[in-house]
């Protein structure tokens, strides 16, 4: 028992020698970063491998990248991928095994292949884009229209950020005297908290949606490489379905996040976002001024035309009045000349008509009938037409041409 004893230091030294002898080479290893932090110029990483079906960890390890190596691989990785090393990224690391008697086992990183991470980032971005399209929301923002008078601006940006300050100055000091109302909703615009912070700001704006015309998501003054927070599904879904047009100014010329893709309008910088809003309102102002000019020109031409017509009528009215007066006078004279003849003709016609009536009436004169040998028998002053109307004892009077006869009916 005594001869098998050894100190921990000796045991660890044995382990170190065994590892150095058994794993003498460097290895390329695929892993996901669960932690990544820089301290004292060195980078300390926690690596994890997850089951593809359950997403649960099946392997873990610690890794270190010493200062000398880190100063070389960090800028190379960020330039290539457009973002820093952070938790959640899949990486391809070149490592060798190291065991220290006092600090234990660790993988030492000597190189990082950014192309592997780029490929994974591209794959993940494509998966998010494909899901947004399957949900039918990828193009929803572009179906919205920036209002004609887009002056009430809700801004999501880091409070005190240089980009936000540039945006405000660009709007307030525009060359056309246009006025904007700017309301800032502060948010974290860099790092792992971007998604939750921006979504929280969007929710606050949504509660006051009627107070704003457009939303600007701006990022200026931060690390240009760190755009990973704008490549998440949850944030993209929130922006895509937001009821107001969203303008993004969160990157530079070569940077385009998923948030840029699904927003209503993407510009390069916060200053460019302000310039877009100024130009939009300026075009509306120009349209109003053009309409005002067109209305003025139309009214001027219309008034001039009406004045010409009035002038023409003023010239024509006396002539027309004189002509009408002469025509009416001539007509009256013609009527005056024709009236005596017409009256005389009318009177002659009526005289003939009366004479004809007189002749007709004479035909009905009883005296004429009596002169022809007829007689009229009267009873009680009425002509007797039927003998049956009389009875014995009635007195009747018979008129002849000359005289009357009284008789008694027997």
C-alpha positions as CSV (number, residue, x, y, z in Angstrom):
1,X,0.0,0.0,0.0
2,X,2.8,2.4,0.9
3,X,4.7,1.9,-2.4
4,X,1.5,3.0,-4.4
5,X,1.2,6.3,-2.7
6,X,2.0,9.6,-4.6
7,X,1.2,13.2,-4.3
8,X,-1.5,14.9,-6.3
9,X,1.1,16.9,-8.0
10,X,2.9,13.8,-9.1
11,X,-0.3,12.2,-10.2
12,X,-1.3,15.2,-12.3
13,X,2.2,15.3,-13.7
14,X,1.7,11.7,-14.8
15,X,-1.6,12.7,-16.4
16,X,0.1,15.5,-18.2
17,X,2.9,13.3,-19.5
18,X,0.3,10.7,-20.6
19,X,-1.8,13.3,-22.4
20,X,1.2,14.9,-24.1
21,X,2.4,11.5,-25.2
22,X,-1.1,10.3,-26.3
23,X,-2.3,13.5,-27.9
24,X,0.8,15.1,-29.4
25,X,-0.9,16.7,-32.4
26,X,-3.3,19.6,-33.1
27,X,-6.9,18.9,-34.0
28,X,-9.7,20.7,-35.8
29,X,-12.8,20.4,-33.7
30,X,-16.4,21.5,-34.3
31,X,-18.3,23.0,-31.4
32,X,-20.7,25.6,-30.2
33,X,-19.7,28.4,-27.9
34,X,-21.8,28.3,-24.7
35,X,-19.6,31.0,-23.2
36,X,-16.9,33.4,-24.5
37,X,-15.2,36.0,-22.4
38,X,-12.0,38.0,-22.7
39,X,-9.9,38.7,-19.7
40,X,-6.3,40.0,-19.4
41,X,-5.9,39.9,-23.2
42,X,-6.7,36.1,-23.2
43,X,-10.0,34.6,-24.4
44,X,-11.7,31.9,-22.3
45,X,-14.3,29.7,-24.0
46,X,-16.7,27.0,-22.9
47,X,-17.5,24.5,-25.7
48,X,-20.5,22.3,-26.0
49,X,-21.9,19.8,-28.5
50,X,-25.7,19.3,-28.6
51,X,-27.8,16.4,-29.8
52,X,-29.4,17.4,-33.1
53,X,-32.8,15.9,-32.1
54,X,-33.2,17.0,-28.5
55,X,-30.7,20.0,-28.5
56,X,-29.4,18.7,-25.1
57,X,-25.6,18.8,-24.4
58,X,-23.7,15.6,-25.0
59,X,-20.2,16.9,-24.5
60,X,-18.6,19.9,-22.8
61,X,-15.0,21.2,-22.6
62,X,-13.1,24.4,-21.7
63,X,-10.8,26.1,-24.2
64,X,-8.3,29.0,-24.0
65,X,-6.8,31.2,-26.6
66,X,-3.7,33.0,-25.2
67,X,-3.1,36.6,-25.8
68,X,-0.5,36.3,-28.6
69,X,-2.8,34.1,-30.7
70,X,-6.0,35.9,-29.7
71,X,-4.6,39.2,-31.0
72,X,-4.2,37.6,-34.4
73,X,-7.3,35.4,-34.8
74,X,-9.9,37.8,-33.2
75,X,-9.7,40.6,-35.9
76,X,-9.4,38.1,-38.7
77,X,-12.6,36.3,-37.5
78,X,-14.5,39.6,-37.0
79,X,-13.6,40.9,-40.5
80,X,-14.6,37.7,-42.1
81,X,-17.9,37.0,-40.3
82,X,-19.0,40.6,-39.5
83,X,-19.4,39.8,-35.8
84,X,-17.3,38.9,-32.8
85,X,-17.0,35.5,-31.2
86,X,-20.0,35.1,-28.9
87,X,-22.2,32.5,-27.2
88,X,-24.4,30.6,-29.6
89,X,-22.0,30.6,-32.6
90,X,-20.8,27.4,-34.1
91,X,-17.0,27.4,-34.6
92,X,-14.2,25.3,-36.0
93,X,-11.2,25.5,-33.7
94,X,-7.7,24.2,-34.1
95,X,-6.6,23.0,-30.7
96,X,-4.1,20.9,-28.8
97,X,-4.5,19.2,-25.4
98,X,-2.9,20.7,-22.3
99,X,-3.0,19.5,-18.8
100,X,-1.6,21.6,-16.0
101,X,-0.9,20.2,-12.6
102,X,-2.5,23.2,-10.9
103,X,-5.2,24.2,-13.3
104,X,-6.3,21.0,-14.8
105,X,-7.2,20.1,-18.5
106,X,-8.0,22.5,-21.2
107,X,-7.9,22.7,-25.0
108,X,-5.6,25.5,-26.2
109,X,-6.8,27.3,-29.3
110,X,-4.2,28.1,-32.0
111,X,-6.5,29.0,-34.9
112,X,-10.2,29.6,-35.8
113,X,-11.6,29.0,-39.2
114,X,-14.1,31.8,-39.9
115,X,-15.4,30.1,-43.0
116,X,-17.0,27.4,-41.0
117,X,-18.8,30.0,-38.8
118,X,-19.9,32.0,-41.9
119,X,-21.4,28.8,-43.4
120,X,-23.3,28.1,-40.2
121,X,-24.4,31.7,-40.0
122,X,-25.6,31.7,-43.6
123,X,-27.4,28.4,-43.0
124,X,-29.2,29.8,-39.9
125,X,-30.1,33.0,-41.7
126,X,-31.5,31.1,-44.6
127,X,-33.5,29.0,-42.2
128,X,-35.0,32.1,-40.5
129,X,-35.7,33.7,-43.9
130,X,-37.4,30.5,-45.1
131,X,-39.5,30.3,-42.0
132,X,-40.6,34.0,-42.3
133,X,-41.6,33.3,-45.9
134,X,-43.5,30.2,-44.9
135,X,-45.4,32.2,-42.3
136,X,-46.3,34.7,-45.0
137,X,-44.8,37.7,-43.2
138,X,-41.5,38.3,-45.0
139,X,-42.9,41.1,-47.2
140,X,-45.6,42.5,-44.9
141,X,-43.7,45.6,-44.1
142,X,-43.3,46.5,-47.8
143,X,-47.1,46.4,-48.2
144,X,-47.3,49.4,-45.8
145,X,-47.0,53.0,-47.0
146,X,-45.1,55.8,-45.3
147,X,-47.8,58.5,-44.7
148,X,-47.6,61.7,-46.8
149,X,-47.0,63.8,-43.7
150,X,-44.6,61.5,-41.8
151,X,-43.5,63.9,-39.1
152,X,-44.2,61.9,-35.9
153,X,-41.1,59.7,-35.6
154,X,-40.6,56.9,-33.0
155,X,-37.0,56.0,-32.6
156,X,-35.4,52.9,-31.2
157,X,-31.8,53.5,-30.4
158,X,-29.2,53.5,-27.6
159,X,-29.7,56.7,-25.5
160,X,-26.8,59.0,-26.0
161,X,-25.5,57.2,-29.1
162,X,-23.7,59.3,-31.6
163,X,-25.8,57.9,-34.4
164,X,-29.1,59.0,-32.7
165,X,-27.6,62.4,-32.2
166,X,-26.7,62.7,-35.8
167,X,-30.2,61.6,-36.8
168,X,-31.9,64.3,-34.6
169,X,-29.6,67.0,-35.9
170,X,-30.2,66.0,-39.5
171,X,-34.0,66.3,-39.0
172,X,-34.0,69.5,-36.9
173,X,-31.5,71.4,-39.1
174,X,-32.9,70.5,-42.5
175,X,-32.6,73.1,-45.3
176,X,-36.4,73.3,-45.9
177,X,-37.6,74.4,-42.4
178,X,-39.6,71.1,-42.1
179,X,-40.6,70.1,-38.6
180,X,-40.5,66.7,-37.0
181,X,-41.6,65.3,-33.6
182,X,-39.1,62.8,-32.4
183,X,-39.7,60.3,-29.5
184,X,-36.9,58.1,-28.3
185,X,-37.5,54.6,-27.0
186,X,-34.1,53.6,-25.5
187,X,-32.8,50.1,-26.2
188,X,-29.6,48.1,-26.1
189,X,-28.2,47.9,-29.6
190,X,-25.2,45.7,-29.1
191,X,-24.6,42.2,-27.6
192,X,-26.9,39.4,-26.6
193,X,-29.6,41.6,-25.1
194,X,-30.5,43.3,-28.4
195,X,-33.4,41.1,-29.3
196,X,-35.3,41.4,-26.0
197,X,-34.5,45.1,-25.7
198,X,-35.7,46.1,-29.1
199,X,-38.8,43.9,-28.9
200,X,-39.6,45.6,-25.6
201,X,-39.3,49.1,-27.2
202,X,-41.5,47.9,-30.1
203,X,-44.2,46.9,-27.6
204,X,-44.1,50.3,-26.0
205,X,-44.5,52.0,-29.4
206,X,-47.3,49.6,-30.3
207,X,-49.3,50.8,-27.2
208,X,-49.1,54.3,-28.7
209,X,-49.3,53.4,-32.4
210,X,-51.8,56.2,-33.2
211,X,-49.2,58.8,-32.0
212,X,-46.6,57.9,-34.6
213,X,-46.3,57.8,-38.4
214,X,-43.1,55.7,-38.8
215,X,-40.6,53.9,-36.6
216,X,-36.8,54.2,-37.0
217,X,-34.5,51.5,-35.6
218,X,-31.0,53.1,-35.5
219,X,-27.6,51.9,-34.4
220,X,-24.6,54.2,-34.5
221,X,-21.4,54.5,-32.5
222,X,-21.2,50.7,-31.6
223,X,-19.0,48.0,-33.0
224,X,-19.8,47.8,-36.7
225,X,-19.1,44.0,-36.6
226,X,-21.6,43.1,-33.9
227,X,-24.9,42.8,-35.8
228,X,-25.8,39.3,-34.6
229,X,-28.6,40.6,-32.3
230,X,-30.5,41.7,-35.5
231,X,-30.5,38.2,-37.0
232,X,-33.0,36.5,-34.7
233,X,-36.4,35.0,-35.6
234,X,-38.3,36.6,-32.8
235,X,-37.2,40.1,-33.6
236,X,-37.8,39.6,-37.3
237,X,-41.4,38.3,-36.6
238,X,-42.1,41.4,-34.4
239,X,-40.8,43.8,-37.0
240,X,-42.5,42.1,-40.0
241,X,-45.9,42.2,-38.4
242,X,-45.6,45.7,-36.9
243,X,-48.5,48.0,-38.0
244,X,-46.3,51.0,-38.7
245,X,-43.6,51.3,-41.4
246,X,-40.1,50.6,-40.0
247,X,-36.9,52.2,-41.3
248,X,-33.7,50.5,-40.3
249,X,-30.3,52.3,-40.1
250,X,-28.2,49.8,-38.1
251,X,-25.2,48.9,-40.3
252,X,-22.8,50.0,-43.0
253,X,-22.7,49.5,-46.7
254,X,-21.7,45.9,-46.7
255,X,-23.8,44.8,-43.7
256,X,-27.3,43.5,-44.1
257,X,-29.1,41.9,-41.3
258,X,-32.4,39.9,-41.4
259,X,-34.0,42.9,-39.8
260,X,-32.9,45.0,-42.8
261,X,-34.4,42.4,-45.1
262,X,-37.9,42.4,-43.6
263,X,-38.1,46.1,-42.7
264,X,-40.1,48.6,-44.9
265,X,-36.9,50.5,-45.9
266,X,-33.3,49.8,-45.2
267,X,-30.7,52.6,-45.2
268,X,-27.0,52.5,-44.4
269,X,-26.8,54.9,-41.4
270,X,-29.0,56.9,-39.0
271,X,-28.1,60.0,-40.9
272,X,-29.3,58.4,-44.1
273,X,-32.6,57.5,-42.3
274,X,-33.1,61.2,-41.4
275,X,-32.2,62.2,-45.0
276,X,-34.9,59.8,-46.3
277,X,-37.6,61.3,-44.0
278,X,-36.6,64.9,-45.0
279,X,-36.6,64.0,-48.7
280,X,-40.0,62.3,-48.4
281,X,-41.6,65.3,-46.7
282,X,-39.9,67.7,-49.1
283,X,-41.4,65.8,-52.1
284,X,-44.9,66.1,-50.5
285,X,-44.3,69.8,-49.9
286,X,-43.2,70.2,-53.5
287,X,-46.4,68.4,-54.7
288,X,-48.5,70.8,-52.5
289,X,-46.7,73.8,-53.9
290,X,-47.1,72.5,-57.5
291,X,-50.8,71.9,-56.8
292,X,-51.1,75.4,-55.3
293,X,-49.4,76.9,-58.4
294,X,-51.6,74.9,-60.7
295,X,-54.7,76.1,-58.9
296,X,-53.6,79.7,-59.0
297,X,-52.8,79.5,-62.7
298,X,-56.1,77.9,-63.4
299,X,-58.0,80.5,-61.4
300,X,-56.1,83.3,-63.1
301,X,-56.8,81.9,-66.5
302,X,-60.5,81.3,-65.6
303,X,-60.9,84.8,-64.2
304,X,-59.2,86.3,-67.3
305,X,-61.5,84.3,-69.6
306,X,-64.6,85.3,-67.7
307,X,-63.4,89.0,-67.8
308,X,-63.1,88.7,-71.5
309,X,-66.6,87.2,-71.8
310,X,-68.0,90.0,-69.7
311,X,-66.2,92.6,-71.8
312,X,-67.6,91.0,-74.9
313,X,-71.1,90.9,-73.4
314,X,-70.7,94.5,-72.3
315,X,-70.0,95.4,-76.0
316,X,-72.7,93.2,-77.4
317,X,-75.5,94.0,-75.0
318,X,-76.2,97.6,-76.3
319,X,-76.2,96.3,-79.9
320,X,-78.4,93.3,-79.0
321,X,-80.7,95.6,-77.0
322,X,-81.0,98.0,-79.9
323,X,-81.6,95.2,-82.3
324,X,-84.2,93.6,-80.1
325,X,-85.9,96.9,-79.6
326,X,-86.0,97.6,-83.3
327,X,-87.3,94.1,-84.0
328,X,-90.1,94.5,-81.4
329,X,-91.0,98.0,-82.7
330,X,-91.2,96.6,-86.2
331,X,-93.3,93.7,-85.0
332,X,-95.7,96.1,-83.2
333,X,-95.9,98.3,-86.3
334,X,-96.8,95.3,-88.4
335,X,-99.4,94.2,-85.8
336,X,-100.8,97.7,-85.7
337,X,-101.1,97.7,-89.5
338,X,-102.7,94.3,-89.6
339,X,-105.0,94.9,-86.6
340,X,-107.7,97.1,-88.4
341,X,-108.0,94.8,-91.3
342,X,-108.2,91.8,-89.0
343,X,-110.8,93.5,-86.9
344,X,-112.9,94.5,-89.9
345,X,-112.7,91.0,-91.3
346,X,-113.7,89.6,-87.9
347,X,-116.6,92.0,-87.5
348,X,-117.9,91.2,-91.1
349,X,-117.6,87.5,-90.3
350,X,-119.6,87.9,-87.1
351,X,-122.2,90.1,-88.8
352,X,-122.8,87.4,-91.4
353,X,-123.0,84.8,-88.7
354,X,-125.6,86.9,-86.8
355,X,-127.6,87.4,-90.0
356,X,-127.7,83.6,-90.5
357,X,-128.8,83.1,-87.0
358,X,-131.6,85.7,-87.5
359,X,-132.8,83.9,-90.6
360,X,-132.8,80.6,-88.8
361,X,-134.8,82.1,-85.9
362,X,-137.4,83.5,-88.3
363,X,-138.1,80.0,-89.4
364,X,-139.2,79.2,-85.9
365,X,-141.6,82.3,-85.6
366,X,-145.2,81.0,-84.9
367,X,-146.8,83.8,-86.8
368,X,-145.2,82.6,-90.0
369,X,-146.7,79.2,-89.4
370,X,-150.1,80.7,-88.7
371,X,-149.9,82.7,-92.0
372,X,-149.5,79.4,-93.8
373,X,-152.9,78.2,-92.5
374,X,-151.8,76.4,-89.4
375,X,-153.4,77.1,-86.0
376,X,-152.3,76.6,-82.4
377,X,-154.6,75.3,-79.6
378,X,-153.8,76.4,-76.1
379,X,-155.1,75.1,-72.8
380,X,-154.1,77.0,-69.8
381,X,-151.5,78.8,-71.8
382,X,-149.8,75.7,-73.1
383,X,-150.0,74.2,-76.6
384,X,-152.2,71.1,-76.8
385,X,-150.3,68.3,-78.5
386,X,-152.5,65.4,-77.5
387,X,-156.4,65.4,-77.5
388,X,-156.3,62.9,-74.7
389,X,-154.9,65.6,-72.4
390,X,-158.4,67.4,-72.5
391,X,-161.6,66.5,-70.8
392,X,-165.2,67.6,-71.2
393,X,-165.8,71.1,-70.0
394,X,-162.2,72.3,-70.6
395,X,-161.9,75.7,-72.3
396,X,-159.4,75.9,-75.0
397,X,-158.2,78.8,-77.2
398,X,-157.3,78.4,-80.8
399,X,-155.0,80.9,-82.5
400,X,-155.2,81.5,-86.2
401,X,-153.5,84.0,-88.5
402,X,-156.0,86.7,-87.6
403,X,-157.6,86.3,-84.2
404,X,-158.4,83.7,-81.6
405,X,-161.3,81.3,-81.0
406,X,-162.6,80.1,-77.6
407,X,-164.1,76.6,-77.4
408,X,-165.6,74.3,-74.7
409,X,-164.7,70.6,-75.0
410,X,-167.8,68.4,-74.9
